[in-house]
Amino acid sequence: MSSQSAPISRNETAEVLLMLTSFSLRVQKFTRAVFYGRVAHSLFPEDVAIAEMYAYALLLMGENEQAHKVVSKVTAETANLSLLRARLSILRKEDRSEQSSHLRKYLLNH
């Protein structure tokens, strides 16, 4: 009698990858966080939480342009994304009105 376990569902896979990315960030293993985030984002590009974590990992690794590309593709407006956009706008030295707009959105969402 062979015991086969049920395949992991898409949601469980996304959750595990999100947790691995998050945990890696918390223990300051940024290279791992980028790795897990990249895998998760490539498998689940529509998942906003994964995009946020992946972009944070990229930001902490100094990969600001790549982080900007990730958040640019997300249409959702969350407090985390607004803060990410504001931080990236400042780091990328965008004009003040753009920076202010992102900060306003963050404050309104937070």
ABEGO torsion letter per residue (X at the ends): XBBBBBBBBAAAAAAAAAAAAAAAAAAGBAAAAAAAAAAAAAABAABAAAAAAAAAAAAAAGBAAAAAAAAAABABBBAAAAAAAAAAAAAAGBBAAAAAAAAAAAAAAX
